[in-house]
């Protein structure tokens, strides 16, 4: 079968960035109203999530150091809802894959799936907190602030989500996801606000990343200001977030999915698919067919998000840890995202299948986009017929001549 000729391109996005993470964390901690909340002898819990947040290991170590200088006793708790297979050991393994270890971060890590109820929202929804964190003298909430992969609102994925679902462990995830999108969009915010009003949180540390997976802003926020400030930081993120170089395509090929790229394996805002019962799909971007080739090593077999694709490979299929993926999908209640699409032997066969099913379009005229994952979008391969359109859509630089796609001896694309 003929394939469209491909051109490698580079996208240029706005790139504000924090040059010295440790110095910035220290500067934020020393702000009026932040460091004054910490007293000598306090045991302080620091939250560590499952997302692949840029430099999160350095952020945590920097906080540990400044807290120790104040005479406090910091420790780290996994705060990732049901991720890591909903086990204490699995969540420790997730942290290790992010280089969040006791040796590097210079603090003890206490992992448990046990949580305690610390209150209820006005609607009567229970609010939970990790058992170890609940016994601390204070908690520092740390998370990246970005758009959510299941809904859009003023508050999406950030400190309030970490407070309500991440630190609330499996019980909180089950309770809030049990209400569907309403639970994670509306009730999640209310539960998170209860946590910040409880007097248990010393402050939040919000991280905004740029499109190059780098910290663009790190900000310490007082508990009483988290809701307002998170809304503002989310607006800042939307001006920095990465996107595909075109909006309409026949085939979108994603080399790798994984929890280190997105909570749904593939960022729904990038590929233009929610796959949630009763929720309308985004108007753009739009791809007739989505192919995903493998699951990242950092996901440890959790291939959640494979159901967002139409085709996958035997390589991905044989790497799936169904216990981990199903636990995640059952907690979220979004079962479509864990469904297995058509399996083909390799990348070549998957692409041939998509092209064959692309009605009425000659193979060589296929509108094709290939990306490494949905987090790192600086580089992409485009079919030759999309290059001019991509140049008009954004700041795209062509890196080479158009050429036939190349596959290795097993029928897989070479890495970027």
Phi, psi and omega per residue, in radians:
X1 nan 2.491 3.081
X2 -1.331 2.591 3.060
X3 -2.107 2.702 3.034
X4 -1.206 2.573 3.032
X5 -1.249 2.503 -3.038
X6 -1.986 2.588 3.122
X7 -2.214 2.265 3.073
X8 -1.452 2.341 -3.130
X9 -2.282 2.830 3.040
X10 -2.132 2.282 3.051
X11 -1.669 2.538 3.081
X12 -2.011 2.161 -3.136
X13 -2.036 2.834 3.010
X14 -0.972 2.457 -3.011
X15 -2.341 0.932 2.946
X16 -1.167 2.471 -3.119
X17 -2.675 2.681 3.070
X18 -1.482 2.027 -3.078
X19 -1.353 -0.693 -3.098
X20 -2.142 1.706 -3.056
X21 -1.093 -0.818 -3.082
X22 -1.102 -0.748 3.131
X23 -1.125 -0.662 -3.139
X24 -1.192 -0.747 3.093
X25 -1.052 -0.765 3.131
X26 -1.089 -0.769 3.136
X27 -1.078 -0.741 3.125
X28 -1.163 -0.693 3.136
X29 -1.114 -0.597 -3.074
X30 -1.414 -0.018 3.113
X31 -1.083 2.632 3.076
X32 -1.069 2.310 -3.141
X33 1.619 -0.088 3.107
X34 -1.906 -1.154 -3.087
X35 -1.102 -0.481 -3.121
X36 -1.170 -0.238 3.139
X37 -1.440 -0.207 -3.092
X38 -1.780 2.269 3.112
X39 -2.063 2.660 3.123
X40 -1.024 2.419 3.114
X41 1.579 -0.164 -3.139
X42 -1.227 2.418 2.953
X43 -1.598 2.126 -3.002
X44 -2.101 2.179 3.102
X45 -1.587 2.305 3.073
X46 -1.932 2.309 -3.111
X47 -1.489 2.440 3.082
X48 -2.288 2.016 -3.075
X49 -1.588 -3.116 -3.084
X50 -1.630 -0.178 -3.106
X51 -1.247 2.637 3.117
X52 -1.403 1.110 -3.107
X53 -1.229 2.286 -3.113
X54 -1.028 2.238 3.073
X55 1.069 0.450 -3.107
X56 -1.100 -0.561 3.111
X57 -1.111 -0.702 3.134
X58 -1.257 -0.658 3.089
X59 -1.030 -0.840 -3.121
X60 -1.128 -0.782 3.135
X61 -1.094 -0.659 3.126
X62 -1.124 -0.729 3.086
X63 -1.123 -0.728 3.114
X64 -1.000 -0.793 -3.083
X65 -1.144 -0.775 -3.121
X66 -1.223 -0.567 3.104
X67 -1.203 -0.701 3.106
X68 -1.125 -0.627 3.107
X69 -1.104 -0.454 3.099
X70 -1.501 -0.010 -3.131
X71 1.554 0.117 3.130
X72 -1.462 2.919 3.122
X73 -2.074 1.549 -3.103
X74 -1.385 2.585 2.971
X75 -2.513 2.865 -3.035
X76 -1.983 2.437 3.051
X77 -2.182 2.379 3.010
X78 -1.119 2.279 -3.129
X79 -2.265 1.456 -3.003
X80 -2.533 0.572 3.062
X81 0.954 -2.067 -3.077
X82 -1.789 0.137 -3.096
X83 -1.177 2.952 -3.082
X84 1.217 0.525 -3.139
X85 1.237 0.266 -3.137
X86 1.011 0.635 3.060
X87 -2.241 2.671 3.124
X88 -1.106 -0.705 3.140
X89 -1.179 -0.719 3.125
X90 -1.102 -0.652 3.136
X91 -1.245 -0.577 3.034
X92 -1.122 -0.680 3.139
X93 -1.147 -0.675 3.077
X94 -1.051 -0.772 3.136
X95 -1.119 -0.699 3.116
X96 -1.059 -0.654 3.139
X97 -1.173 -0.321 3.110
X98 -1.730 0.158 -3.086
X99 1.132 0.384 3.029
X100 -1.597 1.592 -3.125
X101 -2.186 2.831 3.115
X102 -1.105 -0.642 -3.108
X103 -1.140 -0.837 -3.090
X104 -1.278 -0.773 -3.039
X105 -1.442 -0.172 3.050
X106 1.116 0.602 3.121
X107 -2.667 2.718 3.108
X108 -1.239 2.525 3.045
X109 -1.968 2.142 -3.133
X110 -1.961 1.960 -3.065
X111 -1.973 2.233 3.096
X112 -2.682 2.569 3.049
X113 -1.626 0.033 3.128
X114 -1.397 2.393 3.119
X115 -2.347 2.710 3.119
X116 -2.056 2.568 3.083
X117 -1.406 2.189 -3.093
X118 -1.927 0.017 3.131
X119 2.838 -2.997 3.108
X120 -2.457 2.631 3.089
X121 -1.357 3.038 3.102
X122 -1.061 -0.409 3.104
X123 -1.516 -0.058 -3.125
X124 1.553 0.167 3.113
X125 -1.335 2.244 -3.121
X126 -1.187 2.551 3.122
X127 -2.023 2.194 -3.051
X128 -2.008 2.792 3.048
X129 -2.535 2.441 3.049
X130 -0.790 2.384 -3.046
X131 -1.023 -0.780 -3.125
X132 -1.145 -0.733 3.139
X133 -1.139 -0.629 -3.105
X134 -1.142 -0.407 -3.141
X135 -1.587 -0.121 -3.132
X136 -1.295 2.876 3.062
X137 -1.418 -0.249 3.107
X138 -3.003 2.759 -3.132
X139 -2.189 2.434 2.974
X140 -1.907 2.065 -3.094
X141 -1.576 2.163 -3.065
X142 -2.202 2.226 3.059
X143 -2.870 2.794 3.021
X144 -1.422 2.474 3.120
X145 -1.852 2.075 -3.071
X146 -2.721 3.080 3.100
X147 -1.249 2.652 3.141
X148 -1.497 2.797 -3.128
X149 -1.720 0.100 -3.127
X150 -2.214 -0.194 -3.117
X151 -2.880 2.983 3.029
X152 -2.273 2.368 -3.110
X153 -2.820 -3.021 3.122
X154 -1.245 -0.597 3.079
X155 -2.057 2.253 -3.115
X156 -2.213 -1.724 -3.109
X157 -1.910 2.040 -3.090
X158 -3.074 -2.469 -3.055
X159 -1.185 -0.670 3.141
X160 -1.188 -0.621 3.065
X161 -1.169 -0.727 3.106
X162 -1.075 -0.713 -3.119
X163 -1.181 -0.681 -3.028
X164 -1.527 -0.850 -3.048
X165 -1.744 -0.841 -3.094
X166 -1.043 -0.983 -3.103
X167 -1.347 -0.278 3.121
X168 -1.439 -0.080 3.075
X169 1.071 -2.760 -3.019
X170 -1.125 -0.633 -3.128
X171 -1.061 -0.773 -3.138
X172 -1.200 -0.707 3.130
X173 -1.064 -0.773 3.117
X174 -1.108 -0.783 -3.083
X175 -1.092 -0.794 -3.059
X176 -1.387 -0.726 3.117
X177 -1.178 -0.367 3.117
X178 -1.113 -0.289 3.080
X179 -1.680 0.153 -3.133
X180 1.218 -2.601 -3.104
X181 -1.065 -0.621 3.113
X182 -1.017 -0.674 -3.120
X183 -1.148 -0.783 -3.076
X184 -1.524 -0.235 3.097
X185 -1.630 -0.832 -3.026
X186 -1.792 -0.936 -3.093
X187 -1.172 -0.532 3.108
X188 -1.057 -0.772 3.132
X189 -1.100 -0.756 -3.125
X190 -1.122 -0.708 3.122
X191 -1.175 -0.721 3.109
X192 -1.097 -0.691 3.109
X193 -1.137 -0.600 3.071
X194 -1.096 -0.708 3.110
X195 -1.089 -0.787 -3.126
X196 -1.229 -0.422 3.089
X197 -1.494 -0.164 -3.016
X198 -1.243 -0.246 -3.083
X199 1.486 -0.012 -3.117
X200 -1.537 -0.316 -3.062
X201 -1.701 2.206 3.115
X202 -1.337 -0.811 3.073
X203 -2.971 2.948 3.046
X204 -1.923 2.619 3.050
X205 -2.112 1.848 -3.107
X206 -1.633 2.373 -3.133
X207 -2.084 2.231 3.035
X208 -1.971 2.250 -3.119
X209 -1.845 2.703 3.032
X210 -1.592 -3.097 -3.072
X211 -1.264 -0.130 3.138
X212 -1.739 0.276 3.123
X213 1.077 0.728 3.112
X214 -2.158 2.601 3.068
X215 -1.174 2.134 3.109
X216 -1.706 -0.460 3.131
X217 -2.704 2.397 3.029
X218 -2.239 2.161 -3.020
X219 -2.435 2.243 3.029
X220 -1.481 2.334 -3.022
X221 -2.286 2.320 3.086
X222 -1.155 2.552 -3.097
X223 -0.918 -0.688 -3.082
X224 -1.260 -0.240 -3.097
X225 -1.894 0.047 -3.002
X226 -1.079 -0.815 -3.062
X227 -1.054 -0.869 -3.126
X228 -1.111 -0.788 -3.083
X229 -1.222 -0.601 3.124
X230 -1.131 -0.665 3.063
X231 -1.020 -0.769 -3.100
X232 -1.191 -0.699 -3.137
X233 -1.234 -0.535 3.066
X234 -1.120 -0.696 3.084
X235 -1.092 -0.680 3.089
X236 -1.095 -0.729 -3.122
X237 -1.097 -0.699 -3.093
X238 -1.076 -0.403 3.076
X239 -1.445 -0.123 -3.098
X240 -2.010 -0.305 -2.962
X241 -1.129 2.570 -3.132
X242 -1.322 2.795 3.116
X243 -2.640 2.832 3.062
X244 -1.166 2.677 -3.109
X245 -1.318 -0.203 3.054
X246 -2.404 2.865 -3.063
X247 -1.827 -0.365 -3.106
X248 -2.196 2.278 3.135
X249 -2.646 2.738 3.058
X250 -1.423 -0.788 -3.098
X251 -2.306 2.220 2.991
X252 -1.929 2.082 -3.122
X253 -1.874 2.085 3.141
X254 -1.909 2.035 -3.092
X255 -1.034 -0.770 -2.988
X256 -2.533 2.412 2.953
X257 -1.910 2.830 3.117
X258 3.027 2.701 3.104
X259 -1.149 -0.386 3.103
X260 -1.330 -0.206 3.080
X261 -1.745 -0.663 -3.109
X262 -2.824 2.657 3.083
X263 -1.067 -0.418 3.106
X264 -1.797 0.296 3.142
X265 1.418 -0.895 2.993
X266 -2.172 2.271 -3.097
X267 -1.144 2.066 -3.098
X268 -1.112 -0.483 3.122
X269 -1.244 -0.435 3.125
X270 -1.456 -0.774 -3.071
X271 -1.571 -0.220 3.074
X272 1.367 0.540 3.119
X273 -2.400 2.239 3.038
X274 -1.668 -0.791 -3.098
X275 0.956 0.917 3.074
X276 -2.134 2.276 -3.113
X277 -0.948 2.158 3.081
X278 1.452 -0.039 -3.141
X279 -1.815 2.229 -3.119
X280 -1.198 2.436 3.135
X281 -1.273 2.649 3.106
X282 -1.054 2.621 3.098
X283 -1.223 -0.571 3.115
X284 -2.717 2.737 -0.042
X285 -1.235 2.871 -3.132
X286 -2.297 2.234 3.058
X287 -2.186 2.303 3.098
X288 -1.124 -0.756 -3.129
X289 -2.319 2.371 3.059
X290 -2.013 2.272 3.084
X291 -2.030 2.356 3.024
X292 -2.200 2.369 -2.924
X293 -1.722 -0.625 -3.089
X294 -2.681 2.955 3.056
X295 -1.896 2.421 -3.071
X296 -1.161 2.662 3.101
X297 -1.072 -0.627 -3.087
X298 -1.165 -0.270 -3.136
X299 -1.498 -0.182 3.084
X300 0.909 0.722 3.062
X301 1.520 -0.102 3.087
X302 -1.342 1.717 -3.071
X303 -1.689 0.476 3.073
X304 -0.917 2.335 -3.089
X305 1.882 -0.234 3.110
X306 -1.082 -0.474 3.119
X307 -1.222 -0.175 3.060
X308 -1.371 -0.246 -3.107
X309 -1.686 2.836 3.069
X310 -1.709 -0.440 -3.099
X311 -2.477 2.558 3.025
X312 -2.500 -3.046 -3.042
X313 -2.039 2.854 3.064
X314 -1.087 -0.565 3.118
X315 -1.012 -0.832 3.124
X316 -1.194 -0.795 -3.086
X317 -0.971 -0.752 -3.090
X318 -1.358 -0.179 -3.138
X319 -1.652 -0.046 -3.029
X320 -1.285 2.300 2.943
X321 -1.719 1.753 -3.016
X322 -1.176 -0.547 3.130
X323 -1.100 -0.796 3.137
X324 -1.183 -0.800 -3.110
X325 -1.144 -0.767 -3.093
X326 -1.187 -0.646 3.095
X327 -1.047 -0.744 3.129
X328 -1.143 -0.791 -3.113
X329 -1.188 -0.719 3.141
X330 -1.143 -0.650 3.103
X331 -1.130 -0.744 -3.103
X332 -1.299 -0.446 -3.064
X333 1.257 0.102 3.131
X334 -1.687 1.375 -2.972
X335 -1.177 -0.502 -3.121
X336 -0.952 -0.571 -3.031
X337 -1.278 -0.210 3.115
X338 -1.878 0.071 3.106
X339 -1.253 2.567 -3.133
X340 -1.600 2.132 3.114
X341 -1.368 -3.082 3.083
X342 -1.010 2.347 -3.105
X343 -1.818 2.235 3.063
X344 -2.061 2.820 -3.002
X345 -1.068 -0.634 -3.047
X346 -2.823 -3.014 -3.113
X347 -1.112 -0.734 -3.097
X348 -1.046 -0.846 -3.113
X349 -1.161 -0.640 3.112
X350 -1.112 -0.751 3.135
X351 -1.183 -0.721 3.094
X352 -1.037 -0.698 -3.140
X353 -1.130 -0.799 -3.139
X354 -1.095 -0.728 -3.134
X355 -1.152 -0.710 3.137
X356 -1.093 -0.593 -3.096
X357 -1.587 0.102 3.130
X358 -1.568 1.380 -2.955
X359 -0.828 2.277 2.965
X360 1.287 0.095 -3.125
X361 -1.946 2.083 3.078
X362 -0.973 2.468 -3.035
X363 -0.914 -0.778 -3.072
X364 -1.261 -0.194 3.115
X365 -1.774 0.164 3.110
X366 -1.012 2.301 3.050
X367 -1.455 1.813 -2.934
X368 -2.117 2.377 3.064
X369 -2.307 2.316 3.062
X370 -2.159 2.293 3.124
X371 -2.271 2.703 3.134
X372 -1.225 -0.646 3.093
X373 -2.956 -3.106 -3.071
X374 -1.618 0.066 3.096
X375 -1.754 -0.678 -3.071
X376 -1.839 1.721 -3.030
X377 -2.002 0.277 3.114
X378 -1.105 -0.723 -3.131
X379 -1.940 2.523 3.115
X380 -2.694 2.798 2.964
X381 -1.910 2.298 3.121
X382 -2.111 2.550 2.960
X383 -1.119 2.609 -3.040
X384 -0.962 -0.551 -3.091
X385 -1.329 -0.042 3.132
X386 -1.842 -0.141 -2.996
X387 -1.099 -0.832 -3.135
X388 -1.098 -0.686 3.115
X389 -1.113 -0.712 3.132
X390 -1.135 -0.660 3.111
X391 -1.108 -0.640 3.117
X392 -1.261 -0.596 -3.067
X393 -1.284 -0.637 -3.084
X394 -2.733 -2.936 -3.104
X395 -1.563 1.547 -3.040
X396 -1.992 2.316 3.106
X397 -1.971 2.262 3.099
X398 -1.420 2.301 -3.046
X399 -1.842 -0.148 -3.117
X400 -2.930 -3.120 3.125
X401 -1.433 2.718 3.071
X402 -1.145 2.422 -3.114
X403 -2.639 2.776 3.070
X404 -1.138 2.514 3.081
X405 -1.087 2.477 -3.130
X406 -1.976 2.380 3.126
X407 -2.119 2.660 3.085
X408 -1.375 -3.066 -3.052
X409 -1.139 -0.328 3.109
X410 -1.649 0.018 3.099
X411 1.537 0.290 3.130
X412 -1.862 2.612 3.030
X413 -1.084 2.538 2.929
X414 -1.207 2.680 -3.118
X415 -1.192 2.832 -3.117
X416 -1.046 nan nan
